[in-house]
């Protein structure tokens, strides 16, 4: 899944990079469940 972060190489060295992706993915799935 490409969230657009791949276009920012320097962000991959950010300790919060992984957490941001995990949170974004979790929030997206949660929002999908709430709309069902």
C-alpha positions in Angstrom: 0.0 0.0 0.0 1.5 3.3 -1.1 0.4 6.2 1.2 2.7 8.7 -0.6 5.5 8.3 2.1 7.8 6.6 -0.4 8.3 9.9 -2.1 10.0 11.2 1.1 13.2 9.1 1.6 14.4 11.1 4.6 11.3 10.2 6.5 12.3 6.5 6.4 15.0 7.3 9.0 12.4 9.0 11.3 11.7 6.8 14.4 8.1 7.8 14.2 7.8 6.8 10.5 6.7 3.3 11.2 4.3 4.4 13.9 2.7 6.9 11.6 2.1 4.3 9.0 0.7 1.8 11.5 -1.6 4.4 13.0 -2.7 5.6 9.6 -3.5 2.0 8.5 -5.2 1.2 11.8 -7.3 4.4 11.7 -8.3 3.7 8.1 -9.5 0.2 8.9 -11.3 1.4 12.0 -13.1 4.1 9.9 -14.1 1.4 7.4 -15.6 -0.7 10.1 -17.5 2.2 11.5 -19.0 3.0 8.1 -20.4 -0.6 7.6 
